[in-house]
Amino acid sequence: MLDRLQLNPDKSGVGRVWERKFLGFRLNRALRIEAAAPSLNRFKQRVRQMWDARHSRTSNQLRDGWQRYVRGWWGYFSLAEERQPIWRLEGWVRRHLRKCFWLRWHSRRGRERALRRLGLSGRHLLTAASSRGAWRVAASPTLQTALSKRALHKWGFLMPSDLATHTG
């Protein structure tokens, strides 16, 4: 008796073009190419994994690993015509970066020292004593000032939009 071909229902199916994905992309209702939701979810999972503060890597190693990943990821998904879903993730990614650095500074003294090195003074240094969780502190105005979009870009922590402006 011949074995029949087993179909994977997740990979084969019928549906509206905006409900299906192909190679990480989908067509939206306006028939423009965009990154599929599962691809963006995998990107988010990778961001969480890369910016987990429990890894013992230097800031330069973190930066270099991030640059390799985001350049490769953007090299593939730069084909998307509709890029807003990708741009909307960038603030969330930067918050993960800030959270990682906050946790790597360990203690009140270490955090205060790091904030001073980043050019903050006065009431901004009170954030170092915060009892709030790292995710909430990462969204605080103090950390957004210390590790601003411009500062992160200057130190090489690139986002897909940065790469899009270089490639046109």
C-alpha positions as CSV (number, residue, x, y, z in Angstrom):
1,M,0.0,0.0,0.0
2,L,1.3,3.4,-0.9
3,D,1.7,6.1,1.7
4,R,-0.2,9.2,0.9
5,L,1.5,12.6,1.0
6,Q,0.9,14.3,4.3
7,L,-0.1,17.9,4.0
8,N,0.7,20.5,6.6
9,P,-2.5,22.5,7.1
10,D,-0.5,25.4,8.5
11,K,1.5,25.7,5.2
12,S,-1.3,24.9,2.7
13,G,-4.6,26.5,2.6
14,V,-7.0,28.7,0.9
15,G,-8.0,32.1,1.9
16,R,-8.0,35.8,1.1
17,V,-4.6,37.1,0.0
18,W,-4.4,39.4,3.1
19,E,-5.0,36.5,5.4
20,R,-2.2,34.3,4.0
21,K,1.6,34.7,4.3
22,F,4.3,33.6,1.9
23,L,8.0,33.6,2.8
24,G,7.4,36.0,5.7
25,F,5.4,38.5,3.7
26,R,1.7,39.1,3.0
27,L,-0.3,41.4,0.8
28,N,-2.5,43.8,2.7
29,R,-6.0,44.9,1.6
30,A,-4.5,47.6,-0.6
31,L,-2.4,44.8,-2.2
32,R,0.9,46.2,-0.9
33,I,3.6,43.9,0.4
34,E,4.2,44.0,4.1
35,A,5.9,41.8,6.7
36,A,3.5,39.2,8.0
37,A,2.4,39.2,11.6
38,P,4.2,35.9,12.5
39,S,7.4,37.4,11.1
40,L,7.1,40.4,13.3
41,N,6.3,38.2,16.2
42,R,9.5,36.2,15.5
43,F,11.4,39.5,15.3
44,K,10.0,40.6,18.7
45,Q,11.0,37.2,20.2
46,R,14.5,37.6,18.9
47,V,14.7,41.1,20.4
48,R,13.6,39.8,23.8
49,Q,16.3,37.1,23.5
50,M,19.1,39.4,22.4
51,W,18.4,42.1,25.0
52,D,18.1,39.7,27.9
53,A,20.4,41.3,30.5
54,R,21.4,37.9,32.0
55,H,23.8,37.3,29.2
56,S,27.4,38.2,30.1
57,R,28.5,40.2,27.0
58,T,30.1,43.6,26.7
59,S,28.2,46.5,25.3
60,N,30.3,46.2,22.2
61,Q,29.4,42.5,21.8
62,L,25.7,43.4,22.3
63,R,26.0,46.2,19.7
64,D,27.8,44.0,17.1
65,G,25.4,41.1,17.5
66,W,22.4,43.5,17.2
67,Q,23.9,45.2,14.1
68,R,24.5,41.8,12.4
69,Y,20.9,40.7,13.2
70,V,19.1,43.9,12.3
71,R,21.1,44.4,9.1
72,G,20.3,40.8,8.0
73,W,16.7,41.1,9.0
74,W,16.3,44.4,7.2
75,G,18.1,43.1,4.2
76,Y,15.3,40.6,3.8
77,F,12.3,42.7,4.9
78,S,13.3,45.9,3.1
79,L,11.3,44.5,0.2
80,A,8.1,45.4,2.1
81,E,6.3,48.3,0.5
82,E,4.2,49.0,3.7
83,R,6.7,49.6,6.4
84,Q,4.6,51.2,9.1
85,P,4.2,47.9,11.1
86,I,8.0,47.7,11.3
87,W,8.5,51.4,12.2
88,R,5.9,51.0,15.0
89,L,8.1,48.4,16.7
90,E,11.1,50.6,17.0
91,G,10.1,52.4,20.2
92,W,9.4,49.0,21.7
93,V,12.9,47.8,20.7
94,R,14.6,50.9,22.1
95,R,12.7,50.3,25.4
96,H,14.2,46.8,25.5
97,L,17.7,48.2,24.9
98,R,17.2,50.7,27.8
99,K,15.8,47.9,30.0
100,C,18.8,45.8,29.3
101,F,21.3,48.5,30.2
102,W,19.3,49.4,33.3
103,L,19.6,45.9,34.6
104,R,23.3,45.7,33.6
105,W,24.0,48.6,35.9
106,H,23.0,46.4,38.8
107,S,22.7,48.6,41.9
108,R,21.8,52.1,42.9
109,R,25.4,53.2,42.9
110,G,26.1,51.7,39.5
111,R,23.0,53.2,38.0
112,E,23.8,56.6,39.4
113,R,27.3,56.4,38.1
114,A,26.1,55.4,34.6
115,L,23.5,58.2,34.5
116,R,26.3,60.7,35.4
117,R,28.5,59.3,32.7
118,L,25.6,59.8,30.3
119,G,25.4,63.5,31.2
120,L,22.5,63.6,33.7
121,S,22.5,65.4,37.0
122,G,20.2,66.8,39.6
123,R,16.8,65.3,40.0
124,H,17.4,62.8,37.1
125,L,19.8,60.9,39.4
126,L,17.0,60.1,41.8
127,T,15.8,57.6,39.2
128,A,18.7,55.4,40.2
129,A,16.9,54.7,43.5
130,S,13.7,53.8,41.8
131,S,12.0,50.6,43.1
132,R,10.0,50.3,39.9
133,G,10.7,47.4,37.6
134,A,13.2,47.7,34.8
135,W,10.5,47.7,32.1
136,R,8.8,50.7,33.7
137,V,12.0,52.6,34.3
138,A,13.0,52.0,30.7
139,A,10.0,54.1,29.7
140,S,10.8,56.9,32.2
141,P,11.8,60.4,30.8
142,T,15.1,60.1,32.6
143,L,16.2,57.0,30.8
144,Q,14.8,58.2,27.5
145,T,16.9,61.3,27.9
146,A,20.1,59.4,28.9
147,L,19.7,56.7,26.2
148,S,17.9,58.8,23.7
149,K,17.2,57.8,20.1
150,R,20.1,60.0,19.0
151,A,22.5,58.6,21.6
152,L,21.7,55.0,20.7
153,H,22.1,55.7,17.0
154,K,25.5,57.4,17.7
155,W,26.7,54.3,19.6
156,G,25.7,52.0,16.7
157,F,22.4,50.6,18.0
158,L,20.6,50.9,14.7
159,M,16.9,50.4,13.9
160,P,15.4,49.3,10.5
161,S,14.4,52.9,9.8
162,D,18.1,54.0,10.1
163,L,19.0,51.3,7.6
164,A,16.2,52.3,5.3
165,T,17.5,55.9,5.0
166,H,20.9,54.6,4.1
167,T,19.7,52.3,1.3
168,G,17.0,54.6,0.0
